[in-house]
Amino acid sequence: MESLGPAAFHGPLMQRPDPSDLGHPIPLSFVMGGNEVAVIGVTAFIAYRKGFAFALTMLFADPQNRLTPLQSMHRVKLAQIRGEDGPPSDEQFHIALTFGDGSSVDSSGGLILEGQAEASLTLLDGSGGGVVSHLRWYVEPLPPPGQISFSCEWPMARIAFRHTVALGTQIQEAAKESKYLGSTT
C-alpha cells in the first residue's frame, strides 16, 4: 500500500490548517460518482478558522487494481519541481472545487506559498493501493456562501464525476465554532 504524508506534496510553506486550530466537523458525506472502474465518495469535512478539509475515498472494483491517484499526483509534482513536462493529461488525476461566486481551486495548480492571497487546494496526506485510496485535502480560504461543485477527472480510470452541494454557508458557520488551542511556540 502506498502512503504519502504531509511532506510528500508540499514543503513547510504550503497551505494547511493551523495546528492550534481544533476545527469543527460538518456532518456531510456524499457519493461523487461511480462507474465500472471505481466509486468516489467525499466525507469527513472539518471547518477551520481559515479554511476547510475533506476526505476523498476511491473504491476500485478490481481487487487486483494497480491504479492509485497518488502515483499520478506524485509524477505531476515531481515534474513541476524539476521544471519538466508533466505526464500525459490522460494519466493525470485531477480534482477541482468551484464555488458559488465562480472562483475555483484545483489539484493541478502550482505551489502556493503560505500567506499568499491566492486560494489553494492542498493534499494533506493520502494512502492507497489495491482496492482503496484515501486522500485528505485542505482548501483555503473559507468558501463564499452558496454551492460548491466538486469535480474529479482521471481519464485512464474513465473517471469524470461532478457533484454539487449547498455547503459554503455551512462551512462558514462551522468555522465560527472552531476552537483555538493556544500558541504552538
Backbone as CSV, one residue per row, in Angstrom:
resi,resn,N_x,N_y,N_z,CA_x,CA_y,CA_z,C_x,C_y,C_z
1,MET,0.841,-1.168,0.000,0.000,0.000,0.000,0.891,1.237,0.000
2,GLU,0.610,2.152,-0.904,1.353,3.393,-0.993,0.776,4.376,0.018
3,SER,1.660,5.093,0.713,1.225,6.067,1.697,2.120,7.278,1.620
4,LEU,1.496,8.438,1.572,2.247,9.672,1.498,1.745,10.619,2.565
5,GLY,2.656,11.150,3.331,2.304,12.083,4.388,2.437,13.515,3.924
6,PRO,2.379,14.463,4.852,2.351,15.874,4.529,3.528,16.356,3.697
7,ALA,4.717,15.828,3.886,5.880,16.336,3.167,5.937,15.848,1.723
8,ALA,5.110,14.897,1.349,5.189,14.307,0.024,4.833,15.283,-1.090
9,PHE,3.877,16.168,-0.871,3.416,17.041,-1.940,3.598,18.514,-1.627
10,HIS,4.028,18.838,-0.466,4.261,20.243,-0.168,5.354,20.359,0.872
11,GLY,6.074,21.439,0.779,7.131,21.716,1.745,6.562,22.414,2.954
12,PRO,7.416,22.947,3.794,6.971,23.559,5.028,6.172,24.837,4.828
13,LEU,6.122,25.401,3.619,5.419,26.655,3.417,4.063,26.506,2.739
14,MET,3.575,25.296,2.541,2.293,25.099,1.860,1.128,25.360,2.801
15,GLN,-0.034,25.689,2.218,-1.241,25.944,2.991,-1.707,24.661,3.669
16,ARG,-2.021,24.754,4.944,-2.574,23.642,5.709,-3.204,24.232,6.961
17,PRO,-4.016,23.464,7.679,-4.656,24.018,8.877,-3.616,24.431,9.920
18,ASP,-3.894,25.510,10.597,-3.060,25.955,11.709,-3.124,24.874,12.784
19,PRO,-1.984,24.393,13.291,-2.015,23.328,14.294,-2.704,23.735,15.600
20,SER,-2.865,25.028,15.839,-3.558,25.470,17.055,-5.066,25.604,16.845
21,ASP,-5.545,25.288,15.659,-6.966,25.381,15.314,-7.586,23.984,15.375
22,LEU,-8.471,23.765,16.348,-9.064,22.440,16.549,-9.983,22.025,15.403
23,GLY,-10.621,22.972,14.765,-11.546,22.634,13.683,-12.880,22.173,14.223
24,HIS,-13.901,22.213,13.371,-15.248,21.800,13.771,-15.839,20.935,12.652
25,PRO,-16.369,19.745,12.988,-16.886,18.837,11.954,-18.185,19.335,11.316
26,ILE,-18.352,18.957,10.071,-19.572,19.247,9.322,-20.163,17.900,8.925
27,PRO,-21.388,17.597,9.373,-21.972,16.270,9.100,-22.479,16.137,7.664
28,LEU,-21.569,15.768,6.770,-21.924,15.612,5.370,-21.046,14.553,4.730
29,SER,-21.660,13.672,3.961,-20.973,12.691,3.131,-21.787,12.531,1.862
30,PHE,-21.113,12.316,0.739,-21.845,12.061,-0.499,-20.996,11.222,-1.443
31,VAL,-21.666,10.530,-2.353,-21.001,9.787,-3.416,-20.914,10.724,-4.610
32,MET,-19.682,10.991,-5.042,-19.470,11.883,-6.174,-19.871,11.211,-7.483
33,GLY,-19.606,9.916,-7.578,-19.965,9.181,-8.781,-19.307,7.825,-8.796
34,GLY,-19.719,7.007,-9.738,-19.152,5.677,-9.865,-19.313,5.142,-11.277
35,ASN,-18.443,4.208,-11.612,-18.536,3.521,-12.894,-18.004,2.103,-12.700
36,GLU,-17.702,1.399,-13.794,-17.235,0.019,-13.690,-15.814,-0.081,-13.124
37,VAL,-15.086,1.038,-13.045,-13.713,1.038,-12.538,-13.663,1.395,-11.061
38,ALA,-14.397,2.449,-10.652,-14.288,2.944,-9.272,-15.510,3.736,-8.861
39,VAL,-15.671,3.874,-7.553,-16.666,4.746,-6.944,-15.901,5.736,-6.075
40,ILE,-16.326,7.020,-6.109,-15.662,8.053,-5.321,-16.652,8.658,-4.345
41,GLY,-16.262,8.689,-3.070,-17.067,9.303,-2.026,-16.289,10.425,-1.360
42,VAL,-17.003,11.399,-0.821,-16.402,12.536,-0.123,-17.044,12.638,1.253
43,THR,-16.224,12.808,2.287,-16.712,12.833,3.667,-15.705,13.556,4.560
44,ALA,-15.933,13.490,5.862,-15.011,13.993,6.898,-14.676,15.468,6.723
45,PHE,-15.702,16.279,6.502,-15.494,17.721,6.378,-15.198,18.311,7.750
46,ILE,-14.160,19.149,7.817,-13.812,19.860,9.046,-13.532,21.309,8.676
47,ALA,-14.234,22.236,9.338,-14.030,23.664,9.096,-13.031,24.218,10.103
48,TYR,-12.096,24.993,9.603,-11.114,25.691,10.429,-11.355,27.185,10.288
49,ARG,-10.658,27.976,11.058,-10.863,29.423,11.012,-10.519,30.016,9.654
50,LYS,-9.568,29.427,8.922,-9.129,29.984,7.640,-9.462,29.125,6.432
51,GLY,-9.954,27.918,6.634,-10.219,27.034,5.511,-10.991,25.803,5.952
52,PHE,-11.008,24.776,5.108,-11.689,23.533,5.454,-10.982,22.341,4.828
53,ALA,-11.185,21.193,5.447,-10.596,19.936,4.979,-11.711,18.946,4.655
54,PHE,-11.392,17.988,3.801,-12.323,16.901,3.497,-11.519,15.690,3.040
55,ALA,-12.159,14.538,3.092,-11.526,13.292,2.664,-12.233,12.769,1.417
56,LEU,-11.436,12.299,0.466,-11.949,11.685,-0.753,-11.498,10.225,-0.732
57,THR,-12.450,9.312,-0.889,-12.144,7.886,-0.894,-12.524,7.300,-2.249
58,MET,-11.597,6.548,-2.831,-11.848,5.856,-4.101,-11.844,4.354,-3.822
59,LEU,-12.921,3.705,-4.175,-13.029,2.259,-4.040,-13.044,1.669,-5.449
60,PHE,-12.041,0.854,-5.746,-11.906,0.274,-7.078,-12.614,-1.075,-7.152
61,ALA,-13.206,-1.369,-8.298,-13.966,-2.604,-8.480,-13.073,-3.839,-8.558
62,ASP,-11.894,-3.716,-9.131,-10.997,-4.847,-9.337,-10.054,-5.001,-8.140
63,PRO,-10.126,-6.128,-7.415,-9.237,-6.313,-6.266,-7.758,-6.376,-6.663
64,GLN,-7.464,-6.619,-7.925,-6.084,-6.645,-8.411,-5.672,-5.285,-8.989
65,ASN,-6.461,-4.270,-8.689,-6.238,-2.933,-9.208,-4.800,-2.454,-8.977
66,ARG,-4.233,-1.812,-9.980,-2.893,-1.229,-9.851,-2.936,0.297,-9.963
67,LEU,-4.145,0.860,-10.081,-4.273,2.308,-10.180,-4.231,2.937,-8.792
68,THR,-3.582,4.078,-8.677,-3.652,4.885,-7.469,-3.480,6.344,-7.865
69,PRO,-4.367,7.217,-7.420,-4.222,8.631,-7.763,-2.938,9.225,-7.188
70,LEU,-2.410,8.645,-6.117,-1.184,9.170,-5.512,-0.001,9.098,-6.475
71,GLN,0.108,7.998,-7.202,1.202,7.861,-8.159,1.089,8.912,-9.258
72,SER,-0.126,9.135,-9.735,-0.359,10.151,-10.759,0.030,11.538,-10.249
73,MET,-0.422,11.894,-9.045,-0.117,13.219,-8.490,1.371,13.367,-8.195
74,HIS,2.008,12.291,-7.771,3.441,12.323,-7.485,4.232,12.660,-8.756
75,ARG,3.859,12.043,-9.869,4.536,12.309,-11.144,4.363,13.770,-11.571
76,VAL,3.157,14.309,-11.374,2.897,15.703,-11.743,3.739,16.648,-10.892
77,LYS,3.748,16.446,-9.583,4.504,17.335,-8.683,6.005,17.247,-8.932
78,LEU,6.529,16.039,-9.178,7.950,15.911,-9.491,8.307,16.687,-10.754
79,ALA,7.465,16.603,-11.754,7.715,17.333,-12.998,7.685,18.843,-12.739
80,GLN,6.733,19.322,-11.921,6.674,20.748,-11.597,7.942,21.196,-10.890
81,ILE,8.381,20.426,-9.915,9.576,20.775,-9.143,10.806,20.800,-10.028
82,ARG,10.895,19.847,-10.937,12.063,19.738,-11.827,11.993,20.671,-13.032
83,GLY,10.823,21.317,-13.218,10.656,22.184,-14.382,10.504,21.418,-15.671
84,GLU,10.008,20.194,-15.588,9.838,19.323,-16.757,8.376,19.279,-17.167
85,ASP,8.131,18.722,-18.345,6.758,18.477,-18.776,6.154,17.392,-17.901
86,GLY,4.881,17.545,-17.576,4.188,16.550,-16.776,3.801,15.341,-17.606
87,PRO,3.266,14.312,-16.947,2.803,13.143,-17.693,1.644,13.527,-18.626
88,PRO,1.342,12.684,-19.598,0.217,12.980,-20.494,-1.058,13.241,-19.697
89,SER,-1.893,14.148,-20.191,-3.090,14.563,-19.447,-4.043,13.405,-19.149
90,ASP,-4.078,12.371,-20.004,-4.988,11.257,-19.748,-4.518,10.376,-18.579
91,GLU,-3.279,10.576,-18.111,-2.770,9.825,-16.961,-2.913,10.600,-15.644
92,GLN,-3.329,11.861,-15.714,-3.345,12.716,-14.537,-4.678,12.677,-13.800
93,PHE,-4.591,12.453,-12.496,-5.739,12.567,-11.598,-5.935,14.051,-11.311
94,HIS,-7.169,14.518,-11.341,-7.447,15.945,-11.163,-8.725,16.118,-10.344
95,ILE,-8.658,16.962,-9.320,-9.850,17.327,-8.556,-9.942,18.839,-8.522
96,ALA,-11.156,19.360,-8.623,-11.372,20.805,-8.592,-12.646,21.106,-7.814
97,LEU,-12.661,22.266,-7.162,-13.844,22.762,-6.478,-14.170,24.121,-7.075
98,THR,-15.430,24.310,-7.457,-15.893,25.596,-7.971,-16.934,26.122,-7.001
99,PHE,-16.755,27.371,-6.596,-17.604,27.967,-5.567,-18.726,28.801,-6.178
100,GLY,-19.701,29.150,-5.350,-20.882,29.880,-5.796,-20.588,31.208,-6.468
101,ASP,-19.455,31.839,-6.153,-19.109,33.124,-6.766,-18.323,32.948,-8.061
102,GLY,-18.120,31.697,-8.499,-17.391,31.422,-9.732,-15.901,31.169,-9.534
103,SER,-15.368,31.434,-8.345,-13.952,31.156,-8.090,-13.754,29.651,-7.959
104,SER,-12.505,29.208,-8.076,-12.244,27.775,-8.016,-10.837,27.499,-7.516
105,VAL,-10.621,26.265,-7.092,-9.308,25.744,-6.737,-9.186,24.373,-7.384
106,ASP,-7.956,23.964,-7.709,-7.800,22.630,-8.286,-6.463,22.032,-7.905
107,SER,-6.366,20.734,-8.101,-5.182,19.977,-7.688,-4.019,20.091,-8.651
108,SER,-4.197,20.723,-9.793,-3.103,20.804,-10.759,-2.359,22.130,-10.679
109,GLY,-2.750,22.973,-9.745,-2.094,24.266,-9.610,-0.663,24.124,-9.149
110,GLY,0.086,25.185,-9.303,1.467,25.210,-8.851,1.529,25.329,-7.340
111,LEU,2.723,25.475,-6.840,2.927,25.574,-5.403,2.472,26.945,-4.912
112,ILE,1.623,26.974,-3.879,1.129,28.213,-3.283,1.816,28.370,-1.938
113,LEU,2.490,29.470,-1.751,3.205,29.686,-0.501,2.283,30.241,0.571
114,GLU,2.572,29.883,1.813,1.801,30.338,2.953,1.775,31.856,2.971
115,GLY,0.609,32.429,3.272,0.474,33.869,3.360,0.045,34.525,2.058
116,GLN,0.069,33.805,0.937,-0.388,34.383,-0.314,-1.908,34.447,-0.307
117,ALA,-2.445,35.441,-0.987,-3.888,35.644,-1.010,-4.607,34.631,-1.913
118,GLU,-3.886,33.985,-2.795,-4.489,33.065,-3.747,-5.109,31.856,-3.043
119,ALA,-6.258,31.430,-3.526,-6.916,30.246,-2.974,-6.114,29.006,-3.344
120,SER,-6.176,27.983,-2.488,-5.408,26.773,-2.765,-6.163,25.518,-2.342
121,LEU,-5.813,24.426,-2.999,-6.274,23.087,-2.669,-5.009,22.257,-2.468
122,THR,-4.782,21.800,-1.236,-3.542,21.110,-0.880,-3.835,19.692,-0.422
123,LEU,-3.105,18.730,-0.942,-3.193,17.366,-0.447,-2.469,17.311,0.891
124,LEU,-3.196,17.006,1.971,-2.589,16.902,3.296,-1.890,15.565,3.478
125,ASP,-2.569,14.489,3.099,-1.981,13.157,3.173,-2.848,12.197,2.385
126,GLY,-2.313,11.006,2.168,-3.059,10.012,1.422,-2.432,8.647,1.536
127,SER,-3.234,7.648,1.223,-2.749,6.278,1.174,-3.540,5.557,0.090
128,GLY,-2.951,4.539,-0.459,-3.665,3.827,-1.498,-2.879,2.671,-2.054
129,GLY,-3.565,1.887,-2.817,-3.027,0.683,-3.420,-4.057,-0.407,-3.265
130,GLY,-4.141,-1.255,-4.247,-5.158,-2.297,-4.175,-6.536,-1.737,-4.437
131,VAL,-7.474,-2.048,-3.563,-8.868,-1.741,-3.817,-9.302,-0.341,-3.345
132,VAL,-8.511,0.337,-2.512,-8.967,1.623,-1.974,-7.829,2.645,-1.901
133,SER,-8.186,3.907,-2.125,-7.273,5.036,-1.936,-7.995,6.088,-1.115
134,HIS,-7.279,6.686,-0.172,-7.812,7.757,0.672,-6.946,8.995,0.478
135,LEU,-7.575,10.133,0.213,-6.868,11.391,0.043,-7.529,12.435,0.940
136,ARG,-6.738,13.137,1.747,-7.278,14.184,2.612,-6.786,15.532,2.093
137,TRP,-7.716,16.426,1.807,-7.449,17.708,1.166,-7.756,18.869,2.099
138,TYR,-7.076,19.996,1.870,-7.332,21.225,2.614,-7.499,22.377,1.623
139,VAL,-8.549,23.190,1.840,-8.868,24.323,0.980,-8.759,25.600,1.809
140,GLU,-8.092,26.595,1.253,-8.011,27.896,1.903,-8.140,28.956,0.825
141,PRO,-8.866,30.027,1.073,-9.563,30.421,2.293,-10.926,29.747,2.403
142,LEU,-11.710,30.185,3.402,-13.079,29.695,3.544,-13.852,30.042,2.273
143,PRO,-14.801,29.202,1.884,-15.562,29.467,0.654,-16.606,30.556,0.873
144,PRO,-17.060,31.171,-0.225,-18.175,32.106,-0.117,-19.469,31.334,0.145
145,PRO,-20.522,32.023,0.571,-21.813,31.338,0.750,-22.272,30.713,-0.572
146,GLY,-23.094,29.678,-0.457,-23.676,29.074,-1.653,-23.126,27.701,-1.964
147,GLN,-23.303,27.324,-3.207,-22.953,25.982,-3.647,-21.455,25.810,-3.861
148,ILE,-21.026,24.549,-3.702,-19.680,24.142,-4.073,-19.835,22.940,-4.993
149,SER,-19.204,23.026,-6.151,-19.232,21.921,-7.100,-17.895,21.192,-7.025
150,PHE,-17.940,19.905,-6.705,-16.761,19.048,-6.649,-16.684,18.295,-7.972
151,SER,-15.534,18.350,-8.626,-15.377,17.568,-9.844,-14.072,16.794,-9.783
152,CYS,-14.098,15.603,-10.325,-12.939,14.719,-10.307,-12.817,14.092,-11.687
153,GLU,-11.603,14.169,-12.248,-11.341,13.582,-13.563,-10.051,12.789,-13.524
154,TRP,-10.090,11.640,-14.141,-8.907,10.791,-14.293,-9.175,9.899,-15.505
155,PRO,-8.812,10.368,-16.713,-9.163,9.645,-17.938,-8.721,8.192,-17.974
156,MET,-7.516,7.866,-17.469,-7.063,6.472,-17.562,-7.938,5.534,-16.724
157,ALA,-8.682,6.069,-15.753,-9.611,5.263,-14.961,-11.061,5.507,-15.387
158,ARG,-11.231,6.212,-16.500,-12.553,6.550,-17.032,-13.411,7.269,-15.986
159,ILE,-12.778,8.135,-15.200,-13.478,8.886,-14.151,-13.679,10.324,-14.612
160,ALA,-14.932,10.758,-14.570,-15.314,12.145,-14.839,-16.603,12.398,-14.064
161,PHE,-16.464,12.701,-12.784,-17.621,12.854,-11.905,-17.720,14.289,-11.413
162,ARG,-18.965,14.731,-11.173,-19.225,16.049,-10.613,-20.408,15.940,-9.653
163,HIS,-20.290,16.647,-8.525,-21.373,16.675,-7.546,-21.413,18.068,-6.924
164,THR,-22.593,18.651,-6.872,-22.752,19.999,-6.328,-23.580,19.940,-5.056
165,VAL,-23.100,20.640,-4.023,-23.806,20.699,-2.743,-23.835,22.149,-2.250
166,ALA,-24.900,22.511,-1.564,-25.005,23.833,-0.920,-24.253,23.743,0.398
167,LEU,-22.982,24.125,0.385,-22.115,23.869,1.517,-21.360,25.104,2.010
168,GLY,-21.244,26.151,1.208,-20.445,27.312,1.563,-20.841,27.945,2.890
169,THR,-22.115,28.217,3.072,-22.593,28.838,4.319,-22.388,27.897,5.498
170,GLN,-22.626,26.620,5.299,-22.450,25.624,6.367,-20.987,25.584,6.832
171,ILE,-20.052,25.673,5.908,-18.632,25.697,6.272,-18.305,26.970,7.045
172,GLN,-18.813,28.113,6.580,-18.563,29.375,7.275,-19.085,29.333,8.710
173,GLU,-20.280,28.792,8.901,-20.859,28.707,10.248,-20.052,27.749,11.132
174,ALA,-19.634,26.614,10.585,-18.840,25.657,11.362,-17.480,26.246,11.731
175,ALA,-16.904,27.058,10.849,-15.601,27.681,11.133,-15.687,28.574,12.365
176,LYS,-16.834,29.185,12.585,-17.017,30.038,13.772,-16.990,29.210,15.055
177,GLU,-17.251,27.903,14.938,-17.258,27.002,16.103,-15.890,26.368,16.351
178,SER,-14.949,26.593,15.455,-13.617,26.045,15.619,-12.982,26.619,16.885
179,LYS,-12.238,25.803,17.582,-11.636,26.208,18.866,-10.147,26.475,18.714
180,TYR,-9.676,27.562,19.321,-8.257,27.909,19.337,-7.627,27.222,20.534
181,LEU,-6.583,26.429,20.281,-5.933,25.660,21.352,-4.791,26.408,22.021
182,GLY,-4.351,27.499,21.449,-3.236,28.252,22.013,-2.041,28.222,21.094
183,SER,-1.027,28.960,21.464,0.181,29.088,20.658,0.973,27.783,20.640
184,THR,1.580,27.491,19.491,2.417,26.281,19.372,3.892,26.597,19.584
185,THR,4.204,27.842,19.889,5.616,28.200,20.117,5.872,28.536,21.554
